[in-house]
Structures are given as structure tokens and as C-alpha cells.
Amino acid sequence: MLKAILIMFLIVNIPQVLILVFHSIYMLDYYLIIAPIISELIQAADVAYASTSFIINCAISSQFRTVFVRLFVPEVLLRRFNFSK
């Protein structure tokens, strides 16, 4: 599972680094040609990466699940479903 997070991180961030290098070399071309097209794709990839890594972390870490439930699940639901902290 940790390998999946690392692979997703590399898939999302390597294109961002390449675009940053391209931007620093060809500034005007970047703003006129590349930025309007790529910015939406990068944002979608970031959202997919964040969502996927959150789900994987929930699946592999019992401590993460416990802290998440303690922070975000109301006490009423905890008592109703007999969730032990």
C-alpha cells in the first residue's frame, strides 16, 4: 500500500516539476500555450492523489482511523454504534 502512495506521488509530481522547468525556460510560451491546458489537469491529478492517499491511509492504519473518528465523528454517533475509543 505504501508503494501505491509513492507511485501516485511520483505520477502527480513529476509532471509538475517538468512544467516548472519549462515555465522557467520559456516563460511567455508557458502562459500563452501550456498554462490554460495543463492547469486543470494538474488540479485534477492533485485531487485524485489526495483522495487516493487518504483512502489508502485509512485502510492501512488503525491509529489513523481511531484519530479520524475521534476528530470528525460526533459523540452521539459513537455512543449509538458502541464505538470504543
The first five atom37 places (N, CA, C, CB, O) and aatype in JSON, in Angstrom:
{
  "aatype": [12, 10, 11, 0, 9, 10, 9, 12, 13, 10, 9, 19, 2, 9, 14, 5, 19, 10, 9, 10, 19, 13, 8, 15, 9, 18, 12, 10, 3, 18, 18, 10, 9, 9, 0, 14, 9, 9, 15, 6, 10, 9, 5, 0, 0, 3, 19, 0, 18, 0, 15, 16, 15, 13, 9, 9, 2, 4, 0, 9, 15, 15, 5, 13, 1, 16, 19, 13, 19, 1, 10, 13, 19, 14, 6, 19, 10, 10, 1, 1, 13, 2, 13, 15, 11],
  "atom_mask": [
    [1, 1, 1, 1, 1],
    [1, 1, 1, 1, 1],
    [1, 1, 1, 1, 1],
    [1, 1, 1, 1, 1],
    [1, 1, 1, 1, 1],
    [1, 1, 1, 1, 1],
    [1, 1, 1, 1, 1],
    [1, 1, 1, 1, 1],
    [1, 1, 1, 1, 1],
    [1, 1, 1, 1, 1],
    [1, 1, 1, 1, 1],
    [1, 1, 1, 1, 1],
    [1, 1, 1, 1, 1],
    [1, 1, 1, 1, 1],
    [1, 1, 1, 1, 1],
    [1, 1, 1, 1, 1],
    [1, 1, 1, 1, 1],
    [1, 1, 1, 1, 1],
    [1, 1, 1, 1, 1],
    [1, 1, 1, 1, 1],
    [1, 1, 1, 1, 1],
    [1, 1, 1, 1, 1],
    [1, 1, 1, 1, 1],
    [1, 1, 1, 1, 1],
    [1, 1, 1, 1, 1],
    [1, 1, 1, 1, 1],
    [1, 1, 1, 1, 1],
    [1, 1, 1, 1, 1],
    [1, 1, 1, 1, 1],
    [1, 1, 1, 1, 1],
    [1, 1, 1, 1, 1],
    [1, 1, 1, 1, 1],
    [1, 1, 1, 1, 1],
    [1, 1, 1, 1, 1],
    [1, 1, 1, 1, 1],
    [1, 1, 1, 1, 1],
    [1, 1, 1, 1, 1],
    [1, 1, 1, 1, 1],
    [1, 1, 1, 1, 1],
    [1, 1, 1, 1, 1],
    [1, 1, 1, 1, 1],
    [1, 1, 1, 1, 1],
    [1, 1, 1, 1, 1],
    [1, 1, 1, 1, 1],
    [1, 1, 1, 1, 1],
    [1, 1, 1, 1, 1],
    [1, 1, 1, 1, 1],
    [1, 1, 1, 1, 1],
    [1, 1, 1, 1, 1],
    [1, 1, 1, 1, 1],
    [1, 1, 1, 1, 1],
    [1, 1, 1, 1, 1],
    [1, 1, 1, 1, 1],
    [1, 1, 1, 1, 1],
    [1, 1, 1, 1, 1],
    [1, 1, 1, 1, 1],
    [1, 1, 1, 1, 1],
    [1, 1, 1, 1, 1],
    [1, 1, 1, 1, 1],
    [1, 1, 1, 1, 1],
    [1, 1, 1, 1, 1],
    [1, 1, 1, 1, 1],
    [1, 1, 1, 1, 1],
    [1, 1, 1, 1, 1],
    [1, 1, 1, 1, 1],
    [1, 1, 1, 1, 1],
    [1, 1, 1, 1, 1],
    [1, 1, 1, 1, 1],
    [1, 1, 1, 1, 1],
    [1, 1, 1, 1, 1],
    [1, 1, 1, 1, 1],
    [1, 1, 1, 1, 1],
    [1, 1, 1, 1, 1],
    [1, 1, 1, 1, 1],
    [1, 1, 1, 1, 1],
    [1, 1, 1, 1, 1],
    [1, 1, 1, 1, 1],
    [1, 1, 1, 1, 1],
    [1, 1, 1, 1, 1],
    [1, 1, 1, 1, 1],
    [1, 1, 1, 1, 1],
    [1, 1, 1, 1, 1],
    [1, 1, 1, 1, 1],
    [1, 1, 1, 1, 1],
    [1, 1, 1, 1, 1]
  ],
  "atom_positions": [
    [[0.82, -1.2, 0.0], [0.0, 0.0, 0.0], [0.87, 1.26, 0.0], [-0.94, 0.0, 1.21], [0.55, 2.25, -0.66]],
    [[1.95, 1.2, 0.74], [2.85, 2.36, 0.77], [3.46, 2.6, -0.6], [3.95, 2.16, 1.82], [3.7, 3.74, -0.99]],
    [[3.72, 1.51, -1.33], [4.25, 1.66, -2.69], [3.24, 2.35, -3.59], [4.63, 0.28, -3.28], [3.61, 3.15, -4.45]],
    [[1.96, 2.06, -3.39], [0.92, 2.71, -4.19], [0.9, 4.22, -3.94], [-0.45, 2.11, -3.87], [0.74, 5.0, -4.87]],
    [[1.07, 4.61, -2.68], [1.11, 6.04, -2.36], [2.32, 6.69, -3.01], [1.14, 6.27, -0.84], [2.21, 7.78, -3.58]],
    [[3.47, 6.04, -2.94], [4.69, 6.58, -3.54], [4.56, 6.69, -5.06], [5.89, 5.71, -3.18], [4.97, 7.7, -5.64]],
    [[4.01, 5.68, -5.69], [3.84, 5.72, -7.15], [2.87, 6.84, -7.55], [3.32, 4.36, -7.67], [3.13, 7.57, -8.5]],
    [[1.77, 6.97, -6.82], [0.82, 8.07, -7.1], [1.5, 9.43, -6.93], [-0.42, 7.97, -6.18], [1.3, 10.33, -7.74]],
    [[2.31, 9.57, -5.87], [3.02, 10.82, -5.63], [3.93, 11.15, -6.8], [3.83, 10.74, -4.33], [3.97, 12.29, -7.26]],
    [[4.67, 10.16, -7.28], [5.59, 10.4, -8.4], [4.83, 10.71, -9.69], [6.49, 9.19, -8.61], [5.24, 11.58, -10.45]],
    [[3.75, 10.01, -9.93], [2.96, 10.25, -11.14], [2.39, 11.67, -11.14], [1.82, 9.22, -11.25], [2.3, 12.29, -12.2]],
    [[2.01, 12.17, -9.99], [1.41, 13.5, -9.91], [2.49, 14.59, -9.93], [0.56, 13.63, -8.65], [2.31, 15.62, -10.58]],
    [[3.6, 14.38, -9.23], [4.56, 15.47, -9.04], [5.64, 15.57, -10.11], [5.2, 15.31, -7.73], [6.17, 16.66, -10.31]],
    [[5.98, 14.5, -10.79], [7.0, 14.61, -11.84], [6.53, 15.52, -12.98], [7.34, 13.21, -12.4], [7.31, 16.35, -13.43]],
    [[5.29, 15.41, -13.47], [4.86, 16.37, -14.49], [4.85, 17.81, -13.98], [3.47, 16.01, -14.98], [5.13, 18.74, -14.75]],
    [[4.54, 18.02, -12.71], [4.57, 19.37, -12.17], [5.98, 19.94, -12.18], [4.0, 19.39, -10.75], [6.17, 21.12, -12.46]],
    [[6.96, 19.12, -11.86], [8.35, 19.57, -11.89], [8.77, 19.89, -13.32], [9.29, 18.5, -11.29], [9.44, 20.89, -13.56]],
    [[8.4, 19.05, -14.26], [8.74, 19.31, -15.65], [8.1, 20.59, -16.16], [8.32, 18.13, -16.52], [8.73, 21.35, -16.91]],
    [[6.88, 20.84, -15.77], [6.21, 22.07, -16.16], [6.88, 23.28, -15.52], [4.72, 22.02, -15.79], [6.99, 24.34, -16.14]],
    [[7.32, 23.15, -14.29], [8.04, 24.24, -13.63], [9.34, 24.56, -14.35], [8.33, 23.88, -12.17], [9.69, 25.73, -14.52]],
    [[10.07, 23.53, -14.78], [11.29, 23.75, -15.55], [10.97, 24.43, -16.88], [12.04, 22.42, -15.79], [11.64, 25.38, -17.27]],
    [[9.94, 23.95, -17.57], [9.53, 24.55, -18.83], [9.13, 26.01, -18.63], [8.37, 23.76, -19.44], [9.47, 26.87, -19.44]],
    [[8.41, 26.26, -17.55], [7.99, 27.62, -17.23], [9.19, 28.54, -17.01], [7.08, 27.63, -16.0], [9.18, 29.69, -17.46]],
    [[10.2, 28.06, -16.32], [11.36, 28.91, -16.04], [12.19, 29.18, -17.29], [12.22, 28.27, -14.98], [12.89, 30.2, -17.36]],
    [[12.13, 28.3, -18.28], [12.91, 28.5, -19.5], [12.13, 29.3, -20.54], [13.32, 27.14, -20.09], [12.65, 30.25, -21.13]],
    [[10.89, 28.93, -20.76], [10.05, 29.57, -21.79], [8.85, 30.25, -21.14], [9.59, 28.53, -22.85], [7.73, 29.74, -21.23]],
    [[9.07, 31.37, -20.51], [8.04, 31.99, -19.7], [6.81, 32.41, -20.51], [8.61, 33.2, -19.0], [5.69, 32.08, -20.12]],
    [[6.99, 33.11, -21.6], [5.85, 33.6, -22.38], [5.08, 32.45, -23.03], [6.33, 34.58, -23.46], [3.85, 32.44, -23.03]],
    [[5.8, 31.47, -23.59], [5.13, 30.31, -24.19], [4.32, 29.55, -23.15], [6.16, 29.37, -24.84], [3.24, 29.03, -23.45]],
    [[4.83, 29.48, -21.96], [4.12, 28.77, -20.9], [2.76, 29.41, -20.64], [4.95, 28.75, -19.61], [1.74, 28.72, -20.61]],
    [[2.74, 30.72, -20.46], [1.48, 31.4, -20.15], [0.5, 31.41, -21.31], [1.77, 32.82, -19.73], [-0.71, 31.4, -21.09]],
    [[0.99, 31.43, -22.53], [0.09, 31.5, -23.68], [-0.42, 30.14, -24.14], [0.78, 32.18, -24.82], [-1.56, 30.01, -24.57]],
    [[0.44, 29.11, -24.04], [0.09, 27.82, -24.63], [-0.18, 26.75, -23.57], [1.19, 27.35, -25.55], [-1.22, 26.1, -23.59]],
    [[0.74, 26.58, -22.66], [0.7, 25.43, -21.75], [-0.22, 25.65, -20.55], [2.1, 25.13, -21.26], [-1.0, 24.76, -20.21]],
    [[-0.15, 26.79, -19.91], [-0.87, 27.02, -18.65], [-2.37, 26.8, -18.75], [-0.61, 28.41, -18.18], [-2.93, 26.13, -17.87]],
    [[-3.06, 27.32, -19.76], [-4.51, 27.11, -19.79], [-4.9, 25.63, -19.92], [-5.11, 27.88, -20.94], [-5.93, 25.21, -19.4]],
    [[-4.09, 24.86, -20.6], [-4.41, 23.45, -20.83], [-4.05, 22.59, -19.63], [-3.68, 22.94, -22.08], [-4.84, 21.77, -19.18]],
    [[-2.86, 22.78, -19.12], [-2.31, 21.88, -18.12], [-2.8, 22.17, -16.7], [-0.81, 21.96, -18.15], [-2.86, 21.25, -15.89]],
    [[-3.16, 23.4, -16.39], [-3.51, 23.73, -15.01], [-4.7, 22.91, -14.5], [-3.82, 25.22, -14.89], [-4.7, 22.47, -13.36]],
    [[-5.71, 22.71, -15.33], [-6.87, 21.91, -14.92], [-6.5, 20.45, -14.71], [-7.98, 22.02, -15.97], [-6.97, 19.81, -13.77]],
    [[-5.65, 19.92, -15.58], [-5.22, 18.53, -15.44], [-4.4, 18.33, -14.17], [-4.41, 18.1, -16.65], [-4.54, 17.31, -13.49]],
    [[-3.55, 19.28, -13.85], [-2.73, 19.17, -12.64], [-3.62, 19.23, -11.4], [-1.67, 20.29, -12.59], [-3.4, 18.48, -10.45]],
    [[-4.6, 20.1, -11.39], [-5.51, 20.19, -10.25], [-6.31, 18.9, -10.09], [-6.46, 21.37, -10.41], [-6.52, 18.44, -8.96]],
    [[-6.74, 18.31, -11.18], [-7.48, 17.05, -11.1], [-6.57, 15.93, -10.59], [-8.05, 16.67, -12.48], [-7.01, 15.09, -9.8]],
    [[-5.33, 15.91, -11.03], [-4.39, 14.9, -10.55], [-4.1, 15.07, -9.07], [-3.08, 14.96, -11.35], [-3.97, 14.09, -8.34]],
    [[-3.99, 16.3, -8.61], [-3.77, 16.56, -7.18], [-4.95, 16.07, -6.34], [-3.55, 18.05, -6.94], [-4.75, 15.47, -5.28]],
    [[-6.15, 16.32, -6.81], [-7.34, 15.87, -6.08], [-7.39, 14.34, -6.04], [-8.63, 16.43, -6.73], [-7.69, 13.75, -5.0]],
    [[-7.09, 13.72, -7.16], [-7.09, 12.25, -7.2], [-6.03, 11.68, -6.28], [-6.86, 11.76, -8.64], [-6.28, 10.69, -5.59]],
    [[-4.85, 12.28, -6.26], [-3.78, 11.8, -5.39], [-4.16, 11.97, -3.92], [-2.48, 12.55, -5.69], [-3.97, 11.05, -3.13]],
    [[-4.69, 13.12, -3.56], [-5.05, 13.35, -2.16], [-6.14, 12.39, -1.71], [-5.51, 14.8, -1.96], [-6.08, 11.84, -0.61]],
    [[-7.14, 12.19, -2.55], [-8.23, 11.29, -2.19], [-7.74, 9.85, -2.07], [-9.34, 11.37, -3.24], [-8.09, 9.14, -1.13]],
    [[-6.92, 9.43, -3.02], [-6.42, 8.06, -3.01], [-5.51, 7.8, -1.81], [-5.67, 7.77, -4.3], [-5.62, 6.77, -1.16]],
    [[-4.62, 8.74, -1.52], [-3.73, 8.52, -0.39], [-4.5, 8.54, 0.93], [-2.62, 9.58, -0.37], [-4.15, 7.82, 1.86]],
    [[-5.55, 9.36, 1.03], [-6.38, 9.36, 2.23], [-7.06, 8.01, 2.42], [-7.43, 10.47, 2.15], [-7.07, 7.47, 3.52]],
    [[-7.63, 7.47, 1.35], [-8.3, 6.17, 1.43], [-7.32, 5.06, 1.79], [-9.01, 5.85, 0.11], [-7.63, 4.2, 2.61]],
    [[-6.14, 5.09, 1.19], [-5.13, 4.06, 1.49], [-4.67, 4.19, 2.94], [-3.94, 4.18, 0.53], [-4.5, 3.17, 3.62]],
    [[-4.45, 5.41, 3.42], [-4.05, 5.59, 4.81], [-5.12, 5.09, 5.77], [-3.75, 7.05, 5.1], [-4.8, 4.48, 6.79]],
    [[-6.37, 5.34, 5.45], [-7.46, 4.82, 6.28], [-7.46, 3.3, 6.3], [-8.81, 5.34, 5.79], [-7.73, 2.68, 7.33]],
    [[-7.17, 2.72, 5.17], [-7.22, 1.25, 5.08], [-6.06, 0.59, 5.81], [-7.21, 0.83, 3.62], [-6.23, -0.51, 6.34]],
    [[-4.89, 1.22, 5.85], [-3.73, 0.52, 6.4], [-3.39, 0.9, 7.83], [-2.55, 0.77, 5.54], [-2.56, 0.24, 8.45]],
    [[-4.0, 1.92, 8.38], [-3.58, 2.39, 9.69], [-4.74, 2.42, 10.67], [-2.95, 3.77, 9.58], [-5.67, 3.21, 10.51]],
    [[-4.7, 1.57, 11.66], [-5.76, 1.58, 12.67], [-5.66, 2.83, 13.54], [-5.68, 0.32, 13.55], [-6.68, 3.37, 13.96]],
    [[-4.45, 3.3, 13.82], [-4.29, 4.52, 14.6], [-4.86, 5.71, 13.84], [-2.8, 4.76, 14.93], [-5.5, 6.57, 14.45]],
    [[-4.64, 5.77, 12.53], [-5.2, 6.84, 11.71], [-6.72, 6.82, 11.77], [-4.71, 6.72, 10.25], [-7.36, 7.86, 11.91]],
    [[-7.3, 5.63, 11.67], [-8.76, 5.51, 11.75], [-9.28, 5.98, 13.1], [-9.2, 4.06, 11.51], [-10.29, 6.68, 13.17]],
    [[-8.58, 5.61, 14.18], [-9.01, 6.0, 15.52], [-8.97, 7.52, 15.7], [-8.13, 5.33, 16.57], [-9.92, 8.1, 16.23]],
    [[-7.9, 8.15, 15.27], [-7.79, 9.6, 15.39], [-8.82, 10.29, 14.5], [-6.38, 10.07, 15.02], [-9.43, 11.28, 14.92]],
    [[-9.02, 9.79, 13.29], [-10.01, 10.39, 12.39], [-11.41, 10.32, 12.99], [-9.99, 9.69, 11.03], [-12.15, 11.3, 12.95]],
    [[-11.77, 9.19, 13.54], [-13.09, 9.03, 14.15], [-13.23, 9.96, 15.35], [-13.35, 7.56, 14.56], [-14.27, 10.59, 15.54]],
    [[-12.2, 10.04, 16.16], [-12.26, 10.9, 17.34], [-12.43, 12.38, 16.96], [-10.99, 10.73, 18.18], [-13.13, 13.12, 17.66]],
    [[-11.81, 12.8, 15.86], [-11.88, 14.21, 15.47], [-13.15, 14.57, 14.71], [-10.69, 14.55, 14.64], [-13.68, 15.66, 14.89]],
    [[-13.63, 13.68, 13.87], [-14.68, 14.06, 12.93], [-16.04, 13.39, 13.12], [-14.22, 13.79, 11.57], [-17.01, 13.8, 12.48]],
    [[-16.13, 12.39, 13.96], [-17.42, 11.73, 14.16], [-18.02, 12.24, 15.47], [-17.26, 10.16, 14.18], [-17.36, 12.2, 16.51]],
    [[-19.26, 12.72, 15.42], [-19.89, 13.25, 16.64], [-20.04, 12.18, 17.72], [-21.26, 13.84, 16.3], [-20.17, 10.99, 17.42]],
    [[-20.03, 12.62, 18.96], [-20.14, 11.71, 20.11], [-21.46, 10.92, 20.08], [-20.04, 12.5, 21.42], [-21.5, 9.76, 20.51]],
    [[-22.5, 11.54, 19.59], [-23.81, 10.87, 19.54], [-23.71, 9.6, 18.69], [-24.9, 11.82, 18.96], [-24.22, 8.55, 19.08]],
    [[-23.05, 9.7, 17.55], [-22.9, 8.51, 16.69], [-21.99, 7.48, 17.32], [-22.35, 8.91, 15.32], [-22.21, 6.27, 17.17]],
    [[-20.97, 7.93, 18.03], [-20.07, 6.98, 18.69], [-20.82, 6.17, 19.73], [-18.89, 7.71, 19.34], [-20.65, 4.95, 19.82]],
    [[-21.66, 6.85, 20.53], [-22.42, 6.13, 21.55], [-23.48, 5.23, 20.93], [-23.08, 7.11, 22.52], [-23.74, 4.13, 21.42]],
    [[-24.1, 5.7, 19.86], [-25.17, 4.92, 19.23], [-24.65, 3.61, 18.64], [-25.85, 5.75, 18.13], [-25.31, 2.58, 18.73]],
    [[-23.46, 3.65, 18.03], [-22.91, 2.46, 17.4], [-21.9, 1.75, 18.29], [-22.26, 2.83, 16.09], [-21.2, 0.84, 17.82]],
    [[-21.81, 2.13, 19.56], [-20.92, 1.5, 20.53], [-19.49, 1.41, 20.06], [-21.41, 0.12, 20.85], [-18.85, 0.36, 20.15]],
    [[-18.98, 2.51, 19.56], [-17.59, 2.57, 19.11], [-16.7, 2.82, 20.3], [-17.4, 3.66, 18.03], [-16.9, 3.79, 21.03]],
    [[-15.73, 1.95, 20.51], [-14.8, 2.15, 21.64], [-13.58, 2.92, 21.18], [-14.38, 0.79, 22.24], [-13.02, 2.64, 20.13]],
    [[-13.19, 3.89, 21.98], [-12.03, 4.7, 21.65], [-10.81, 3.92, 21.97], [-12.02, 6.02, 22.4], [-9.7, 4.41, 21.77]]
  ]
}
